[in-house]
Structures are given as C-alpha cells and as structure tokens.
C-alpha cells in the first residue's frame, strides 16, 4: 500500500485515530487493515495538539461507554 512505510515516522502509542474509529484489536480482513493504515496516515498528515486531545477524549468515551472496547 502506498505510504505504508510512513507510519514508521511516528512512535506508536496506546491509542490512535484508527482505534477510536473502531479499528482496534485483531484485523480480520484486508479492507479493515487498509482502512487502519489510511487512518494512521491521516493522523500523521493532520497531526496537531487538538487532534491528540480529540483522540484522548474519544478514547475515554470508548473505554467507559463502548461495549466492544477491550
């Protein structure tokens, strides 16, 4: 996939844009894997303090209110 190696420009974290958009844990299809990479690339391209704050708040919301969170 084009741009895949760019994901290695940033350090991995506990959460991320893909995770708060429902693409967490094991990925069972190629389409979901590609979507996760797209969201990772979007994070890299759009990075800002505000985006990080949004992700942190969305993570808290997912942990407390999403039945599928683990």
N, CA, C and O of each residue as an XYZ file, in Angstrom:
280
protein
N       0.847     -1.177      0.000
C       0.000      0.000      0.000
C       0.887      1.233      0.000
O       1.872      1.306      0.735
N       0.533      2.177     -0.814
C       1.304      3.417     -0.940
C       1.305      4.181      0.384
O       0.251      4.392      0.983
N       2.469      4.588      0.831
C       2.595      5.370      2.054
C       2.673      4.557      3.335
O       2.754      5.124      4.424
N       2.649      3.247      3.218
C       2.644      2.397      4.416
C       3.876      2.645      5.280
O       3.762      2.723      6.504
N       5.033      2.770      4.673
C       6.278      2.941      5.438
C       6.272      4.246      6.231
O       6.983      4.361      7.230
N       5.484      5.226      5.803
C       5.406      6.496      6.512
C       4.880      6.359      7.924
O       5.108      7.233      8.760
N       4.179      5.274      8.197
C       3.661      5.037      9.546
C       4.791      4.903     10.557
O       4.576      5.096     11.754
N       5.970      4.580     10.100
C       7.106      4.376     10.998
C       7.804      5.685     11.360
O       8.796      5.682     12.088
N       7.283      6.808     10.850
C       7.860      8.113     11.194
C       7.440      8.583     12.575
O       8.066      9.479     13.141
N       6.399      7.995     13.119
C       5.910      8.397     14.436
C       5.970      7.215     15.389
O       5.899      6.055     14.983
N       6.103      7.540     16.656
C       6.162      6.478     17.662
C       4.756      5.948     17.931
O       3.795      6.716     17.973
N       4.640      4.651     18.109
C       3.321      4.096     18.419
C       2.878      4.514     19.814
O       3.698      4.781     20.693
N       1.575      4.563     19.993
C       1.031      4.949     21.287
C       0.024      3.934     21.785
O      -0.157      2.871     21.191
N      -0.612      4.268     22.859
C      -1.605      3.385     23.470
C      -2.900      3.409     22.662
O      -3.587      2.393     22.557
N      -3.229      4.548     22.100
C      -4.448      4.704     21.321
C      -4.112      5.466     20.052
O      -2.978      5.902     19.859
N      -5.094      5.619     19.201
C      -4.864      6.340     17.957
C      -6.167      6.607     17.236
O      -7.235      6.172     17.667
N      -6.066      7.327     16.135
C      -7.243      7.676     15.364
C      -7.973      6.426     14.881
O      -9.200      6.360     14.959
N      -7.244      5.451     14.391
C      -7.877      4.212     13.917
C      -8.592      3.490     15.054
O      -9.677      2.942     14.858
N      -8.000      3.488     16.217
C      -8.593      2.778     17.352
C      -9.891      3.426     17.806
O     -10.851      2.720     18.115
N      -9.944      4.745     17.855
C     -11.171      5.395     18.307
C     -12.249      5.388     17.228
O     -13.412      5.686     17.503
N     -11.865      5.051     16.012
C     -12.842      4.919     14.931
C     -13.292      3.469     14.768
O     -13.941      3.134     13.777
N     -12.955      2.602     15.730
C     -13.446      1.227     15.720
C     -12.525      0.192     15.141
O     -12.906     -0.976     15.061
N     -11.336      0.558     14.733
C     -10.402     -0.400     14.132
C      -9.320     -0.783     15.130
O      -8.136     -0.522     14.913
N      -9.733     -1.395     16.207
C      -8.793     -1.791     17.241
C      -8.741     -3.315     17.301
O      -9.631     -4.009     16.811
N      -7.689     -3.803     17.905
C      -7.559     -5.244     18.058
C      -7.198     -5.937     16.755
O      -6.621     -5.339     15.847
N      -7.543     -7.179     16.691
C      -7.225     -8.009     15.530
C      -8.004     -7.533     14.298
O      -9.195     -7.229     14.375
N      -7.309     -7.479     13.180
C      -7.941     -7.114     11.911
C      -8.063     -8.390     11.076
O      -7.068     -9.051     10.780
N      -9.285     -8.719     10.707
C      -9.535     -9.995     10.029
C      -9.705     -9.898      8.526
O      -9.748    -10.924      7.846
N      -9.804     -8.687      7.989
C      -9.947     -8.545      6.545
C      -8.920     -7.558      6.016
O      -8.438     -6.689      6.742
N      -8.598     -7.706      4.758
C      -7.650     -6.801      4.108
C      -8.225     -5.384      4.073
O      -7.488     -4.413      4.246
N      -9.524     -5.260      3.853
C     -10.155     -3.943      3.781
C     -10.007     -3.190      5.099
O      -9.711     -1.996      5.107
N     -10.214     -3.888      6.208
C     -10.073     -3.234      7.513
C      -8.612     -2.874      7.789
O      -8.336     -1.839      8.396
N      -7.688     -3.707      7.355
C      -6.266     -3.395      7.523
C      -5.908     -2.152      6.709
O      -5.176     -1.282      7.180
N      -6.426     -2.077      5.497
C      -6.155     -0.912      4.655
C      -6.763      0.354      5.262
O      -6.152      1.421      5.212
N      -7.941      0.242      5.824
C      -8.582      1.402      6.459
C      -7.775      1.873      7.667
O      -7.652      3.074      7.907
N      -7.228      0.924      8.422
C      -6.404      1.291      9.580
C      -5.168      2.065      9.120
O      -4.798      3.072      9.725
N      -4.541      1.597      8.062
C      -3.361      2.289      7.536
C      -3.749      3.685      7.044
O      -3.018      4.647      7.280
N      -4.898      3.805      6.358
C      -5.359      5.106      5.889
C      -5.549      6.073      7.057
O      -5.158      7.237      6.974
N      -6.144      5.593      8.133
C      -6.354      6.455      9.300
C      -5.037      6.809      9.981
O      -4.883      7.922     10.485
N      -4.093      5.885     10.003
C      -2.769      6.193     10.548
C      -2.092      7.279      9.720
O      -1.489      8.200     10.272
N      -2.193      7.172      8.396
C      -1.609      8.187      7.515
C      -2.314      9.526      7.695
O      -1.669     10.574      7.681
N      -3.630      9.497      7.862
C      -4.379     10.729      8.105
C      -3.901     11.402      9.390
O      -3.746     12.623      9.437
N      -3.669     10.604     10.427
C      -3.168     11.155     11.687
C      -1.819     11.841     11.471
O      -1.594     12.948     11.960
N      -0.940     11.190     10.749
C       0.390     11.754     10.500
C       0.274     13.071      9.737
O       0.952     14.046     10.062
N      -0.585     13.094      8.726
C      -0.726     14.292      7.890
C      -1.423     15.438      8.619
O      -1.118     16.603      8.362
N      -2.353     15.130      9.522
C      -3.155     16.161     10.186
C      -2.732     16.426     11.625
O      -3.425     17.148     12.342
N      -1.618     15.863     12.060
C      -1.267     15.938     13.475
C      -1.347     17.359     14.008
O      -0.911     18.316     13.368
N      -1.924     17.464     15.209
C      -1.939     18.722     15.955
C      -2.229     18.364     17.407
O      -2.661     17.253     17.713
N      -1.992     19.294     18.267
C      -2.305     19.092     19.677
C      -3.804     18.839     19.831
O      -4.219     17.996     20.627
N      -4.610     19.571     19.067
C      -6.068     19.416     19.158
C      -6.512     18.038     18.710
O      -7.427     17.461     19.298
N      -5.875     17.500     17.672
C      -6.221     16.148     17.224
C      -5.864     15.140     18.315
O      -6.626     14.209     18.574
N      -4.723     15.319     18.946
C      -4.351     14.424     20.043
C      -5.343     14.519     21.199
O      -5.707     13.500     21.785
N      -5.782     15.724     21.531
C      -6.780     15.890     22.595
C      -8.100     15.219     22.211
O      -8.745     14.577     23.041
N      -8.491     15.373     20.954
C      -9.707     14.716     20.468
C      -9.598     13.198     20.613
O     -10.539     12.548     21.071
N      -8.472     12.642     20.231
C      -8.266     11.191     20.329
C      -8.304     10.742     21.785
O      -8.900      9.711     22.097
N      -7.678     11.502     22.677
C      -7.695     11.127     24.096
C      -9.112     11.144     24.660
O      -9.499     10.230     25.388
N      -9.884     12.170     24.333
C     -11.268     12.234     24.806
C     -12.115     11.106     24.207
O     -12.942     10.510     24.899
N     -11.908     10.821     22.937
C     -12.641      9.729     22.295
C     -12.257      8.381     22.907
O     -13.087      7.476     22.991
N     -11.013      8.250     23.329
C     -10.563      7.017     23.975
C     -11.273      6.840     25.311
O     -11.754      5.750     25.624
N     -11.339      7.901     26.089
C     -12.033      7.831     27.382
C     -13.492      7.459     27.165
O     -14.028      6.601     27.865
N     -14.130      8.102     26.201
C     -15.531      7.800     25.897
C     -15.697      6.331     25.497
O     -16.634      5.670     25.945
N     -14.797      5.822     24.664
C     -14.880      4.433     24.214
C     -14.694      3.456     25.371
O     -15.390      2.444     25.452
N     -13.761      3.758     26.258
C     -13.491      2.855     27.377
C     -14.692      2.760     28.309
O     -15.014      1.679     28.803
N     -15.351      3.882     28.550
C     -16.449      3.874     29.512
C     -17.818      3.589     28.896
O     -18.715      3.119     29.596
N     -17.995      3.862     27.617
C     -19.334      3.759     27.061
C     -19.478      2.789     25.878
O     -20.600      2.532     25.442
N     -18.394      2.256     25.361
C     -18.460      1.338     24.218
C     -18.412     -0.093     24.721
O     -17.426     -0.500     25.335
N     -19.439     -0.844     24.475
C     -19.494     -2.226     24.953
C     -18.432     -3.111     24.316
O     -18.037     -4.125     24.891
N     -17.965     -2.725     23.116
C     -16.974     -3.545     22.410
C     -15.537     -3.161     22.734
O     -14.609     -3.758     22.189
N     -15.332     -2.191     23.598
C     -13.971     -1.784     23.954
C     -13.328     -2.846     24.838
O     -13.976     -3.448     25.695
N     -12.045     -3.054     24.606
C     -11.291     -4.001     25.431
C      -9.877     -3.561     25.555
O      -9.078     -4.228     26.213
